[in-house]
Amino acid sequence: MTAEPTADPVEPADPVKPRGRIARTAVLVAVFICAACGLVYELALVALGSYLIGDTVGQASIVLSLMVFAMGVGALAAKPLQRWAAPAFAGIELLLALLGGISVLGLYAAFAWLSLYMPALIATALVLGVLIGAEIPLLMVLLQRIRRQDAGSAVADLFAADYVGGLVGGLAFPFLLLPLFGQVQGALLVGMVNAAAGIGLVLTVFRRELSKRATLLLTGATVLVGGVLVSAYAFADDFEVTARQALYADPVVHSERTPYQDVVLTESVSLNGNSDTRLYLNGDLQFSSMDEYRYHEALVHPAMAGPRERVLVLGGGDGLALREVLRYPDVREATLVDLDPAVLELARTDPRVSTLNKDAFADPRVRAIAADAFSWLRDNRERYDVVLVDMPDADSTATAKLYSTEFYGLVRQAMSDNARVVVQAGSPFFAPKAFWCIESTMRSAGLNTVPYQIAMPSFGEWGFHLAGATPGSAVSIEIAGDHTTAGHPVASSGGTSLASPGAPSLRLPADAPPLRSLDAATLQAAATFSPDRARIPGLEPSTLMRPTILQYAQGEWANY
């Protein structure tokens, strides 16, 4: 019997060649499953980063670029393993299943307890990328051992299964795994499937290529990996509760991860019996019951000085701004549009929140809509006397569009004659460029603005922009020079008001209800900015295609 040539890198000297269409199909099915699992691991890292850090584009760029680079390294590293393709593939799949399965859990722990999220993310992306990259060369060898074919046909078959698997994994992650299992348990479940696919292929189709020792080692490793993944899955809920609590100083009384964000409610009770309820979205504080009235009084009541029969609230799903609106009996209709139905449900049904908002959603004048505000405004044909924009800060790609010229143009189209709009604009102290960029953007959409600020213990110095529409002006969605200083007064060393010509007067309604934090003198002082926090000239408006607000917000808040 003549030995086969050992120089052929694809087919070793004494391979055991399984035959038949079934064996070939099994390999392509394994390619399909492994590709789907690999893409889920990538998407899970991106999604976790967007939840914890908030920068979806940045997280996606880091994860995908590192993993693609590492996949190339893995493909080269797999070349010496081709002589032992079957056991090497099984070992790589078990390791990939273990690390990929626990990747979300491990990164969440690094974020919650160690403050080492970014180094851990980089290391995880590189290791997973190397393992994923090593799959294809080994699978190519296994495919050729079943039936030799020209390289082009083999690559076509392999990549077809790989790309279809990527499609299924990409669709399964947001529409199946996240809604049904969540990030931690979803990744663990995919790890189990990954391990079963890899070890199942080798122990059935290529079992004759394994020595008894290799078979025992792979069997033991499979039991170990399976045990770790199953145990982690069983304790995932307890882990999430413990890790989540580590992120917050006060006890967590409600938490859920929705398709849009991580919603957490905490409550603490001081020694004198005062309770403090706080709402967090993706880790960012939305309100503290100790001082939220200062924020919501400042947001709502200056805008109510004028016609107010129809009020539109964009954001504010907690119902606290709505509470202030409904204190005016002549408000005939209040429409609230918030993205997340889970937040609206929390505000309606959780007694801690519904007590704060005084059951605002039960008022017959209220119409609550769960929708994306930008898309809703595009389809809206109604006009409102007052528009309150109570959105999360523009520190992520998801929220940056809500601070764009295009968005404020849509807001302006929803305003009736003599209507007012007010926008929460972050902190003029901690993020001054972001604050003044919002004003520049509003002006580029044909809105005349007057900025003002208040002090809040839980947030610090916080600012708003009240505005009215420029009569007869067209809404611009282009960047056309400097909109921030021309024709507008700039604060002098004495700290003057920064209202633009034609802006609505900053005052309280004559029939305003009793307020705890605002009166005429306080509001007048709120419109004065110290010289070191005066308007910053030359800031470009933020647009959908050039979201400068995101650059300012992320850069400035990173310093605190």
Salt bridges, closest charged atoms under 4 A:
GLU4 OE1 - LYS17 NZ 3.97
ASP8 OD2 - ARG148 NH1 3.42
GLU11 OE2 - LYS17 NZ 2.11
GLU11 OE1 - ARG148 NH1 2.89
ASP157 OD2 - ARG24 NH2 2.66
GLU209 OE1 - ARG145 NH1 2.38
GLU240 OE1 - ARG244 NH2 3.55
GLU256 OE2 - HIS254 NE2 2.95
ASP262 OD2 - ARG257 NH2 3.70
ASP276 OD2 - ARG278 NE 2.78
GLU292 OE1 - HIS296 ND1 2.90
GLU292 OE2 - ARG323 NH1 2.85
GLU309 OE1 - ARG332 NE 3.58
GLU324 OE1 - HIS301 NE2 2.66
GLU324 OE2 - ARG323 NE 2.91
GLU324 OE1 - ARG327 NH1 3.08
ASP330 OD2 - ARG308 NE 2.94
GLU333 OE2 - ARG310 NH2 3.25
GLU333 OE2 - ARG367 NH2 3.77
GLU345 OE1 - ARG348 NH1 3.98
ASP350 OD2 - ARG352 NH2 2.99
ASP363 OD1 - ARG365 NE 3.10
ASP372 OD2 - LYS401 NZ 3.30
GLU382 OE1 - ARG310 NH2 2.37
GLU382 OE2 - ARG367 NH2 3.41
GLU439 OE2 - ARG443 NH2 3.06
GLU439 OE2 - ARG535 NH2 2.66
ASP511 OD2 - ARG308 NH2 2.31
GLU540 OE1 - ARG546 NE 2.93
